Amino acid sequence: MVRFFVLFYALLSFAYSSDKLDPVLRKMLSYGERDFASKSYMSLQKVKVLRSDGKVELVDLSNTDIKHLQMDQKVLYIEAPKKLRLLDDISSNSSYVLWGRGNTSVSVSYNKPFYGYIFGGNVSGQGCTQSSIFFQCSSATDLSITALSDYRLILYAPDMNASDISGGERKYLVGTRASTSQSTGRGVMVGIIDSGINFCHPAFRNPDGTTRVLFYKDHTGIEFNEAQINDRINIGNCNYDNEGHGTAVAGIAGGYWSASRYNSVAKDVKFIVYKTNLYDTDVMAGLDYIKSKAQSLGMPVVVNLSLGGHSGPHDGTGLLDRYIDQLSGPGFIVVVSAGNEGSDRIHARLTSDMGNIHMSVSSSVAIDGWYTRGASYRVRVCDETGINCIGAEPGNLSQGQVSTTSCYVYIDNRTLSSPLNGDGEIYAEVSCLSQTNLILRLTRLSGGGTVDLWMSGDGEFTDGQVSDGFGGFSYTVSSPGTARSVITVGAIGASYISQSRFDNYGRIAFFSSRGPTRDGRIKPDVVAEGFFQCTANPNFSGSTDPNLCGPPGSGAYYMAIGGTSFSAPVVTSLVAIYLQSHPSADPSQIKNWLTSNAFYDTEGTPPNVAYGYGKAVWKDSASATSPQSSGGGGGCSMVSSSPSSVLPYAFLMLLVLIKKLRRLQCLTFQHVLTRLPTRRG
């Protein structure tokens, strides 16, 4: 009898600790480290851990192993690294776009030099010269527009107002008005966690040619200080950015070169750059690095994250979201891109007791679904007929080939109450040899509420989307843009490069991800110009006109590029110049400052899921204040981070675990332990 109870409690301990693992980590430990959806391999060197005090910790597995973490009673949840991606496919003036049609006249009373672009027509006026689509005028004038149909006229000037312009059918702000600021970001750090940077680009160098990048580190451990970076500039060994994304982001956030007009207003900031491998564990390491360096210098810092992903609960309780919230505080602000999936069918929602979500899979996808706590679902993936299926009951795992298709399915339906938020999680991976239409069938067996599903990979849901009312889809903001403390930025059209997507000019970009978060908070917080931007090209040739904005790969100093990756650093530059005079401002104060001053001149009423509180603009204030109930896009947490908040869920988990013991009773504790992998360095 004694031996029976020893075995019982051993099994109970193991069952409890097994439920500490997220579905991806459970699969990795059972089947190896293969990433099913991307068909790639990664080394399990670090994991994320949620502890009983509500803190998130990055754990290096060279110092411990999964088995010991599972046995640690203070560890509630262990999560595998998650792959993020860069979110790509400097307008600081008070810029406006006019929509019009046919031959019209536009009166500009702005009595200083201004310039602009015309798309779909031609423009002429006294004191104006035109070259192709670009024109410039010496002072106030009447502009004559000739166009066969629709045209778009974009006007740029440091402090132009809407009242300075009359004519056209519609008028929208596309600039931030930051050029009216007297601040330049002096004494402020900008942190860039991205694909790297080209140190040699003039946008990141002082007038004497020395670097403005004080620290650089990459995920392999390579690290340079300011003197070492200057040495590399002197020998021309500068380009540490194979992607080009990080250089472009940094150029918008704080790039400045007196020879060019494509400059950030935050021209005096200094940079800390961390080159990431895009796993969230490495992004967390980058945040640690930047905060440590900024603190050592005694300088405030705003970190730009133009990256994200769609695994996790999308409600602010994910471990990367929580980790950013932990680090954020006075003088440490994080700005994040909203994402580029506003027009993509990556999200589906089910509110009925039973429903079919149709999907198209081209090769491999991962599906992460989250449902209201207390409910349970039968999950099946079926062929188009709905007859041939692979399914998993609540608390079970299932895998196999869906007959009549060339698709292999893996379903983990074991997370009935996640330690993250108490909600249930459905995780599935589907891999097909060719494009295949499938059905994801969910049947509610208990409880009630809603299921939200997100898909990553080469496929889409073909129904189940939630319209945002602006021509896109709600619930498409990516993590960590769903974190509570971050400033999340969407994109508006501000193109002076291409005539494509006419109807985005001054309005929400078609691709800009929409909110709200799964727990109902407004995201994005604000929007800024992101389609297109002219910014630093890491592969510049050094022999081109610094005022030429060419396509990527053209050799020009500056290149045209679009995405919320490039609207986020616009706001990063605003935060940097604000921190110059408010170095101890915290995230809530910064968010309140941005949202209360946001400019709104488009369809709809703020705040909303497309524009947030509106367009980010510069407006200085005597002091930053905490957000009121109507500002800042705040919301209530679904689950507190305090230890007491997890106790009700622990009891629910215990009931589930007792059921699982029935499936484990044929195993000895020693046999269970031998199935765990050994520690990996």
C-alpha positions in Angstrom: 0.0 0.0 0.0 2.8 2.4 0.9 4.5 1.7 -2.5 1.2 2.4 -4.2 0.9 5.8 -2.6 4.5 6.6 -3.4 3.9 5.7 -7.0 0.6 7.7 -7.0 2.2 10.9 -5.8 5.1 10.5 -8.1 2.7 10.2 -11.0 0.8 13.1 -9.7 3.9 15.2 -9.6 4.9 14.3 -13.1 1.4 14.8 -14.5 1.3 18.3 -13.0 4.8 19.2 -14.2 4.0 17.9 -17.7 1.2 20.4 -17.9 3.7 23.1 -17.3 4.9 22.7 -20.9 3.5 24.7 -23.8 2.3 22.6 -26.7 5.3 23.3 -28.9 7.8 22.3 -26.1 5.8 19.1 -25.4 6.0 18.2 -29.1 9.7 19.0 -29.3 10.5 16.8 -26.3 8.5 14.0 -27.7 9.5 14.1 -31.3 12.8 16.0 -31.4 13.5 19.6 -32.1 11.9 19.8 -35.5 9.7 22.8 -36.2 6.9 21.1 -38.0 5.4 24.2 -39.7 8.6 25.7 -41.1 10.5 22.3 -41.6 13.5 23.9 -39.9 15.6 22.9 -36.9 16.6 25.0 -33.9 18.8 24.3 -30.9 16.9 24.4 -27.6 19.3 26.6 -25.7 16.9 28.8 -23.8 13.3 28.7 -22.6 10.9 31.1 -21.1 9.5 30.4 -17.6 6.5 31.9 -15.7 7.1 31.7 -12.0 4.6 31.6 -9.2 5.3 35.3 -8.3 4.1 36.3 -11.7 7.5 37.1 -13.1 8.8 35.9 -16.5 12.4 34.6 -16.6 14.7 33.7 -19.5 16.4 30.4 -18.6 19.6 29.2 -20.1 19.5 25.4 -20.4 23.3 25.2 -20.2 22.8 25.8 -16.4 19.8 23.5 -15.9 17.4 21.3 -17.8 13.7 20.9 -18.5 13.3 18.1 -16.0 14.5 20.3 -13.1 12.3 23.2 -14.2 9.3 20.8 -14.2 10.0 19.7 -10.7 10.5 23.3 -9.4 7.3 24.1 -7.5 7.8 27.8 -8.2 7.7 27.3 -11.9 4.1 27.4 -13.3 4.8 27.3 -17.0 7.7 26.6 -19.5 7.6 27.7 -23.1 9.7 26.9 -26.1 11.3 29.8 -28.1 8.9 31.1 -30.7 10.0 32.4 -34.1 9.0 36.0 -34.9 9.4 37.8 -38.2 10.3 41.2 -39.5 7.3 43.2 -40.5 8.1 44.7 -43.8 6.2 43.5 -46.9 10.6 60.1 -43.1 7.9 62.2 -43.1 8.4 64.5 -40.2 6.8 67.6 -41.7 3.2 68.7 -41.5 2.3 67.1 -44.7 -1.1 66.8 -46.4 -2.6 64.8 -49.2 -5.4 66.2 -51.3 -7.8 63.9 -53.2 -9.3 65.3 -56.3 -10.6 64.6 -59.8 -10.2 66.3 -63.2 -9.0 69.8 -63.8 -9.1 71.8 -60.6 -7.5 74.7 -58.7 -5.9 74.4 -55.3 -5.0 77.5 -53.3 -2.0 77.4 -50.9 -1.8 80.3 -48.5 1.3 79.0 -46.8 3.7 82.0 -47.3 7.0 80.0 -47.2 8.7 77.5 -49.5 7.0 74.1 -49.8 7.3 71.1 -52.0 5.2 68.1 -53.0 4.3 65.3 -55.4 1.5 64.9 -57.9 0.1 61.5 -58.8 -2.3 61.0 -61.7 -1.9 64.5 -63.1 0.2 67.6 -63.6 0.6 70.7 -61.5 1.7 74.3 -62.3 1.7 77.6 -60.4 3.5 80.9 -60.0 6.9 80.4 -58.4 6.8 76.7 -58.9 9.0 74.3 -60.8 8.2 70.6 -61.6 10.4 67.6 -62.4 8.4 64.5 -63.2 6.0 63.9 -60.2 8.0 66.2 -57.9 7.5 70.0 -57.6 8.5 72.9 -55.4 7.2 76.4 -54.9 8.8 79.4 -53.3 5.7 80.8 -51.5 1.9 81.0 -51.4 0.3 80.4 -54.8 -2.6 79.0 -56.7 -1.9 75.6 -58.1 -3.5 74.5 -61.3 -4.1 70.7 -61.5 -4.8 69.0 -64.8 -5.9 65.3 -64.6 -8.0 63.0 -66.7 -9.5 61.3 -63.7 -8.5 60.9 -60.0 -5.3 62.6 -58.7 -3.5 62.8 -55.4 -1.5 66.0 -54.5 0.9 65.7 -51.5 2.2 68.9 -50.0 5.2 69.1 -47.5 6.2 72.0 -45.3 7.5 72.2 -41.7 4.4 73.8 -40.2 1.7 73.8 -42.8 -1.9 73.6 -41.5 -5.1 72.3 -43.0 -6.3 76.0 -43.1 -3.4 76.8 -45.4 -4.9 74.7 -48.2 -8.3 75.0 -50.0 -9.5 72.9 -52.9 -9.7 69.3 -53.8 -12.4 66.9 -52.6 -10.7 65.5 -49.4 -7.7 66.5 -47.3 -5.8 64.2 -44.9 -2.7 64.8 -42.7 0.2 62.4 -43.5 3.0 63.9 -41.5 3.8 64.1 -37.8 4.5 67.8 -37.5 7.7 66.9 -35.6 9.7 69.4 -37.6 8.2 72.1 -35.4 9.9 70.6 -32.3 13.0 72.3 -31.0 14.2 69.0 -29.5 16.5 66.6 -31.4 16.7 63.7 -29.0 20.0 64.8 -27.5 20.8 62.8 -24.4 18.5 59.9 -25.4 19.2 56.4 -26.6 17.3 54.6 -29.4 17.5 50.8 -29.1 17.1 48.8 -32.3 16.4 45.0 -32.1 16.4 43.9 -35.7 18.5 42.5 -38.5 21.6 44.7 -37.8 22.9 47.9 -39.2 25.4 49.3 -41.7 27.7 51.5 -39.5 29.1 53.3 -42.6 25.9 54.9 -43.7 26.2 58.6 -43.3 22.8 58.7 -41.5 24.4 57.1 -38.5 27.6 59.2 -38.3 28.5 62.5 -36.7 29.7 65.4 -38.9 33.3 64.3 -38.2 32.5 60.8 -39.6 32.5 59.0 -36.2 29.7 56.7 -35.3 26.5 57.5 -33.4 26.1 53.8 -32.6 27.6 53.3 -29.0 27.0 49.6 -28.7 26.4 46.7 -31.0 25.8 43.1 -30.2 24.4 40.1 -32.1 22.8 36.8 -31.1 26.1 34.9 -31.5 27.9 37.0 -28.9 29.8 39.4 -31.2 29.9 42.7 -29.5 31.5 46.1 -30.4 31.8 49.3 -28.4 32.0 52.8 -29.9 35.7 52.7 -30.4 35.6 49.3 -32.1 32.8 50.5 -34.4 34.9 53.5 -35.4 37.7 51.2 -36.2 35.4 49.3 -38.6 34.3 52.5 -40.2 37.9 53.4 -40.9 38.6 50.2 -42.7 35.2 50.0 -44.4 34.1 46.8 -42.6 30.7 48.2 -41.8 27.7 46.3 -43.1 26.4 44.0 -40.3 22.9 43.8 -41.9 22.3 41.2 -44.5 18.6 41.8 -44.5 18.7 45.6 -44.7 15.6 45.8 -42.4 17.4 47.0 -39.3 19.3 49.8 -41.2 16.0 51.0 -42.7 14.3 51.0 -39.3 17.2 52.9 -37.6 17.2 55.4 -40.4 13.6 56.4 -39.7 14.0 56.3 -35.9 17.1 58.6 -35.8 19.0 58.8 -39.0 20.4 62.2 -40.1 22.7 63.4 -42.9 22.9 67.1 -43.8 23.2 66.3 -47.5 19.8 64.5 -47.6 16.2 65.4 -47.1 15.3 61.9 -45.8 16.0 62.6 -42.2 14.6 61.9 -38.8 14.0 64.8 -36.4 15.7 62.8 -33.7 19.1 63.6 -35.3 21.1 63.7 -32.0 20.1 60.4 -30.5 22.6 57.7 -30.0 22.0 54.1 -30.9 22.3 50.7 -29.2 21.8 47.9 -31.8 21.1 44.3 -31.1 21.0 41.9 -34.1 18.5 39.2 -33.4 17.9 35.7 -34.7 14.2 36.5 -34.4 13.4 33.9 -31.7 11.5 35.6 -28.9 14.0 34.4 -26.3 16.7 36.3 -28.2 14.5 39.4 -28.4 14.2 39.2 -24.6 18.0 38.9 -24.4 18.3 42.0 -26.6 15.9 44.0 -24.4 18.1 43.0 -21.4 21.2 44.1 -23.2 19.8 47.5 -24.3 18.4 48.3 -20.8 21.7 47.4 -19.2 23.7 49.6 -21.5 21.3 52.6 -21.2 21.3 52.3 -17.4 25.1 52.2 -17.4 25.1 55.5 -19.3 22.3 57.0 -17.2 20.3 57.8 -20.3 16.6 57.2 -21.1 16.0 54.8 -24.0 13.2 54.0 -26.4 13.4 50.6 -28.0 12.0 49.9 -31.5 10.6 46.4 -32.2 9.5 46.1 -35.9 8.8 42.4 -35.5 6.1 40.1 -34.3 4.3 36.8 -34.6 0.9 35.2 -34.1 1.5 32.4 -31.6 0.1 33.0 -28.2 -3.1 34.2 -26.6 -3.0 37.8 -28.1 -4.3 39.2 -24.7 -1.1 40.5 -23.1 -0.5 37.3 -21.0 2.0 35.8 -23.4 5.5 35.5 -22.0 7.2 37.9 -24.4 4.4 40.5 -23.7 4.8 40.0 -20.0 8.5 40.3 -20.2 8.3 43.6 -21.9 5.8 44.8 -19.3 8.3 43.8 -16.6 11.2 45.7 -18.1 9.2 48.8 -19.1 9.2 51.7 -16.7 10.5 55.3 -16.3 12.9 56.1 -19.1 12.5 52.6 -20.7 9.9 52.7 -23.4 9.1 50.1 -26.1 7.5 50.9 -29.4 6.2 47.9 -31.5 4.8 47.5 -35.1 1.2 46.4 -35.2 1.8 43.9 -38.0 1.1 43.7 -41.7 -1.8 41.2 -41.8 -4.8 43.6 -41.7 -6.0 42.3 -45.1 -4.9 38.7 -44.5 -7.2 35.8 -43.4 -4.9 34.7 -40.5 -7.6 34.9 -37.8 -10.9 33.1 -37.5 -13.5 33.2 -34.7 -16.2 30.7 -33.6 -19.0 31.7 -31.2 -21.5 28.8 -31.8 -21.6 25.4 -30.1 -20.4 23.8 -33.3 -18.8 25.1 -36.4 -16.7 24.5 -39.5 -13.8 26.8 -40.2 -12.6 26.3 -43.8 -9.0 26.7 -44.6 -6.6 26.5 -47.5 -3.1 25.0 -46.8 -0.4 25.4 -49.5 2.4 23.6 -47.6 2.7 23.9 -43.8 0.9 25.9 -41.2 0.6 26.1 -37.4 -2.7 27.0 -35.8 -2.9 28.4 -32.3 -6.5 28.6 -30.8 -7.6 30.0 -27.5 -11.1 29.6 -26.0 -13.0 30.9 -23.0 -12.0 29.3 -19.7 -14.2 26.5 -18.4 -15.2 25.3 -21.9 -13.9 22.2 -23.8 -13.9 21.3 -27.4 -13.6 18.3 -29.7 -11.2 19.3 -32.5 -11.1 17.7 -35.9 -9.3 18.4 -39.2 -11.3 17.0 -42.1 -11.1 16.9 -45.9 -13.5 19.0 -48.0 -16.2 16.4 -47.7 -16.1 16.7 -43.9 -16.2 12.8 -43.7 -12.5 11.9 -43.4 -11.0 13.5 -40.3 -8.3 13.4 -37.7 -9.6 14.4 -34.3 -8.7 14.9 -30.6 -11.0 14.9 -27.6 -10.4 17.4 -24.8 -7.2 16.4 -22.9 -5.9 14.3 -25.8 -3.3 14.3 -28.6 -3.9 13.0 -32.1 -2.0 12.8 -35.3 -2.1 11.1 -38.7 -2.8 11.6 -42.4 -6.3 12.8 -43.4 -7.3 10.1 -45.9 -8.2 11.3 -49.4 -5.5 14.1 -48.9 -1.8 14.3 -48.8 -2.0 16.2 -45.5 -0.5 15.1 -42.2 -2.1 16.6 -39.1 -0.9 17.0 -35.5 -3.5 18.1 -32.9 -2.7 18.9 -29.2 -5.9 19.4 -27.3 -4.4 18.9 -23.9 -4.2 22.5 -22.5 -7.6 22.8 -20.9 -6.5 25.6 -18.6 -3.3 27.5 -19.5 -1.2 28.8 -16.7 -0.9 32.0 -18.7 -4.5 33.1 -18.4 -6.7 30.2 -17.3 -8.1 29.8 -20.8 -8.0 26.7 -23.0 -5.5 26.3 -25.9 -5.8 24.3 -29.1 -2.6 23.7 -31.0 -2.4 22.1 -34.4 0.1 21.7 -37.2 -0.9 20.8 -40.8 1.5 19.8 -43.6 0.4 19.2 -47.1 2.3 18.2 -50.2 0.2 20.5 -52.4 -2.5 23.2 -52.0 -5.4 21.5 -50.2 -8.7 22.8 -48.9 -9.6 21.5 -45.4 -12.1 21.9 -42.6 -11.3 22.7 -39.0 -14.3 21.4 -37.1 -14.8 22.4 -33.5 -17.6 21.0 -31.3 -18.2 22.5 -27.9 -18.6 19.8 -25.2 -18.9 22.0 -22.1 -19.0 25.6 -21.1 -19.5 28.5 -23.4 -17.8 31.5 -25.0 -15.6 32.1 -28.0 -12.7 30.4 -29.8 -10.1 32.6 -31.5 -7.7 31.0 -34.0 -4.5 32.3 -35.5 -2.7 30.7 -38.4 1.0 31.1 -39.2 2.7 29.6 -42.3 1.7 29.1 -45.9 -2.1 29.1 -45.8 -5.2 31.0 -44.7 -8.7 30.6 -43.2 -11.3 31.1 -45.9 -14.1 32.0 -43.5 -14.6 33.1 -39.9 -13.0 36.5 -40.1 -14.3 39.5 -38.1 -14.6 42.7 -40.2 -13.1 45.8 -38.8 -15.4 48.2 -40.6 -12.5 49.8 -42.5 -12.0 47.2 -45.2 -9.8 44.9 -43.2 -10.0 42.2 -40.5 -10.0 42.6 -36.7 -7.8 40.7 -34.2 -4.7 40.8 -36.6 -2.3 42.8 -34.4 0.7 40.6 -33.7 2.5 39.9 -30.4 4.3 41.7 -28.8 2.1 44.6 -30.1 -0.6 43.1 -27.7 1.5 43.8 -24.6 0.0 46.4 -22.2 2.9 48.7 -21.8 4.1 49.0 -25.4 3.2 51.7 -27.9 1.7 49.8 -30.8 1.8 51.6 -34.2 -0.2 51.0 -37.4 0.5 52.4 -40.8 -1.2 55.0 -43.0 -0.6 55.5 -46.7 1.8 58.4 -47.4 3.2 57.3 -50.7 5.4 59.6 -52.7 7.0 56.7 -54.6 4.2 54.9 -56.3 0.7 55.5 -57.6 -0.4 52.1 -56.3 -3.1 51.9 -53.6 -4.4 55.4 -54.3 -7.1 55.2 -51.7 -4.6 54.6 -48.8 -3.1 58.1 -49.1 -3.7 59.7 -45.7 -5.9 56.7 -44.6 -5.2 53.4 -43.0 -2.9 51.2 -45.1 -4.6 48.2 -46.5 -2.1 45.8 -44.8 -1.9 47.5 -41.4 -3.0 45.0 -38.7 -6.2 45.8 -36.8 -7.2 45.3 -33.2 -8.6 44.8 -30.7 -6.6 42.5 -28.6 -8.3 39.2 -27.6 -9.2 40.7 -24.2 -10.8 43.8 -25.9 -8.1 46.5 -25.5 -7.7 49.1 -28.3 -4.7 48.4 -30.5 -3.0 49.9 -32.3 -2.5 52.9 -30.1 -1.7 55.3 -32.9 -0.8 55.2 -36.6 1.9 56.9 -38.6 3.1 57.0 -42.2 4.4 53.6 -43.3 3.5 53.2 -47.0 6.0 54.2 -48.3 9.1 55.5 -46.5 12.4 56.7 -47.9 15.1 55.5 -45.5 18.7 54.4 -45.2 19.8 51.6 -47.6 22.5 49.3 -46.2 23.7 48.5 -49.7 24.4 52.0 -50.9 27.1 52.4 -53.5 28.4 55.8 -52.3 28.2 57.3 -55.8 24.5 58.3 -56.0 22.5 61.5 -55.3 21.7 61.5 -51.5 18.3 62.9 -52.4 17.5 60.0 -54.7 15.1 57.5 -53.2 15.5 54.3 -55.2 14.2 50.8 -55.0 16.0 48.3 -52.6 19.2 47.0 -54.3 19.5 50.1 -56.5 22.7 51.3 -54.8 21.1 54.5 -53.8 21.8 56.0 -50.3 18.1 55.8 -49.6 15.4 53.3 -50.6 11.6 53.2 -50.7 10.1 50.6 -48.4 6.7 50.0 -46.8 5.1 48.3 -43.8 4.3 48.9 -40.1 8.0 48.1 -39.6 8.5 51.6 -40.8 5.6 53.4 -39.2 6.8 52.2 -35.7 10.2 54.0 -35.9 8.3 57.3 -36.8 6.7 57.1 -33.4 10.0 56.0 -31.9 11.5 59.2 -33.1 8.7 61.2 -31.5 9.2 59.4 -28.2 12.9 60.1 -28.4 12.5 63.8 -28.7 9.9 63.8 -26.0 12.2 61.9 -23.6 14.8 64.7 -24.1 12.7 67.0 -21.9 10.9 64.2 -20.0 13.6 61.6 -19.3 11.7 59.8 -16.5 8.4 59.5 -18.4 7.0 56.0 -18.1 5.0 54.0 -20.6 1.5 55.1 -19.4 2.6 58.8 -19.5 4.1 58.4 -23.0 1.0 56.6 -24.2 -1.3 59.3 -22.7 0.7 62.0 -24.4 0.5 60.3 -27.8 -3.1 59.3 -27.7 -4.4 62.6 -26.2 -2.6 64.6 -28.9 -3.4 62.2 -31.8 -4.9 63.9 -34.9 -8.0 62.4 -36.4 -9.4 63.4 -39.8 -10.5 60.2 -41.5 -13.6 58.0 -41.5 -14.9 56.6 -38.2 -14.6 57.8 -34.6 -11.6 57.4 -32.4 -10.6 55.2 -30.7 -11.1 52.3 -33.1 -9.5 49.1 -34.1 -7.9 50.5 -37.3 -6.5 53.9 -36.3 -6.4 53.5 -32.6 -6.6 57.1 -31.2 -5.5 58.6 -34.5 -2.3 59.8 -36.3 0.7 60.4 -34.1 1.8 64.0 -34.2 4.2 66.1 -32.2 2.9 68.3 -29.5 5.0 69.3 -26.6 3.5 69.7 -23.1 4.7 71.0 -19.8 4.4 67.6 -18.2 3.3 64.1 -18.9 0.4 62.8 -17.0 -1.0 59.3 -16.4 -3.8 58.2 -18.7 -7.3 58.8 -17.6 -10.2 56.4 -18.1 -10.8 57.7 -21.6 -7.2 57.8 -22.8 -4.3 55.6 -23.6 -6.1 52.6 -24.9 -5.9 51.0 -21.5 -7.8 47.9 -20.5 -8.3 45.5 -17.6 -6.1 42.4 -17.4 -7.8 39.1 -17.7 -5.5 37.6 -15.1 -3.4 39.4 -12.5 0.2 38.5 -12.3 0.1 38.1 -8.5 0.6 34.6 -7.1 -3.0 34.6 -5.6 -4.4 34.9 -9.1 -3.2 31.5 -10.1 -4.7 29.6 -7.2 -8.2 29.1 -8.6 -6.7 27.8 -11.9 -4.4 25.5 -10.0 -7.4 23.8 -8.5 -9.0 23.4 -11.9 -5.8 22.0 -13.2 -5.7 19.5 -10.4 -9.1 18.1 -11.5 -7.8 17.7 -15.0 -4.6 16.1 -13.8 -6.5 13.5 -11.8 -8.2 12.5 -15.0 -4.9 12.2 -16.8 -3.6 9.8 -14.1 -5.9 7.2 -15.5 -4.0 7.2 -18.7 -0.6 7.2 -16.9 -1.3 4.3 -14.4 0.5 1.7 -16.6 3.7 3.7 -16.5 6.2 3.7 -13.7 7.7 6.9 -12.6 11.2 5.7 -13.6 9.9 4.9 -17.1 8.4 8.4 -17.4 11.6 10.0 -16.5 13.6 8.0 -19.0 11.5 9.5 -21.7 12.7 13.0 -20.9 15.7 14.2 -22.9 19.0 14.9 -21.3 20.2 18.5 -20.8 21.3 20.3 -23.9 24.0 23.0 -23.9 
